Amino acid sequence: MGSTITPLKYHMVGQDALIIMSDGRCSRPVQVTHDALTDIQSPACCDASRLAQYLEFFAEMALKKIEKEAIAFDGRIWITADDVRAWRSLHPGMTENTATSPAPVQQ
């Protein structure tokens, strides 16, 4: 899979989220943990609107993991609170104002 991987669909699964990333030929599931969703912005929130608001950030984190082949045994890419903290340390200018508008992907 190359760098043209984009989020195709997303939805909440309990308190976690699932994003399907696709390059047009194949797809990869990305599991975003409850803690990752609540740590991305303050105040803590874990719902579909938070997922939609930060979808592009989670997709960027997933793409970096795909490039590093940091893939679980079942083929999933996991985005955790540790990933969010690491990403934020590399992007210190990220604030609530830099969140993207909800992406036009299917839920």
N, C-alpha and C positions, 0 to 999 in steps of 0.2 A: 504494500500500500504506500502510495506517495503522499506528498504534502497537500493534495487536493481533497483531503477527507473533510467532510462537512457534516454537521448534525442533520439528520434526516427526520427523526421523530423523537419525542420525549414524553415521559409521563411519570407520575409519582407511583411508587410501589411501597405501600406502607409509609414509613418515614424516610425511606431512601428514594432516590430517583434513578431512572434508567434513561439513558440517551443512546439512540442508535446512530452511529457514525457510519458514513458510507462514502466510497470513492466512485460510485457508479457501477462497479463490478461486484463488490462484496461489502458486507457490513460487519461492524464490530459493536458489541454491546459495551457501554460504559456505565458502571454503577457509581453513583455519587452518594456517599454516605450522609446520614442525618447530620453528623458533626460537620462535614464539609459544607453542607447547605447553611447551617446555622453560623458557622465561622466566617463565611464570605463577607458578611456585613453586619453591623450592629444597628438596631437591636436584632437579636437572634430570631430567626424565622425559618420555618421548614414547610414550604408549600409550593404549589405549582407556579405561583407568581414569582417567588424568589428564584426558582429554577429558570423560568423564562427570562427574568431580568439579567441573570448571570450566565446564560447558556453559552455565549461566545467565550467567556472566560473558562468555563468548565471544558468546552471543546478544545481550547488551546492547551489546557493542561493534559487532556487526553491525547492530543496529537503528539506532544512531547514524550509521553509515555510510550506511544506506539513507535515513535522514532527510536527510542532507547530499547525497544522490545521488552518493556516492563509490563508483561501481560501475564495474567493468572493462568493456572493450569487449564481452566475451562474456557479460555479465550477472552475473558472479560478484562477490561481495564478498570481499575478501582481508583476513584478519586476520594481521598480522605482529608480529614482536617489537617494532617501533616502536609499534604500536597498544597492545600490552600495557604498555609502559613509560609511554606517555601516559595510559592508563587508570589505572595504579597511581599516577601523580603526582596525579591528580584524586581518588583514593580511597586516601589514605595509611593508613587503618586496616585495609586488606585484609591479612589474615594467613592462614596455613594454617588457622586455626580458623574463618574466615568462609566457607570453601568450602562449596558446597551438597552435599547428598547426591546421588548419581547420579540424574539426572532420569528420570522414567518415560516415555521416548520410545523409539521403535523404533530398533534398530541396523541 
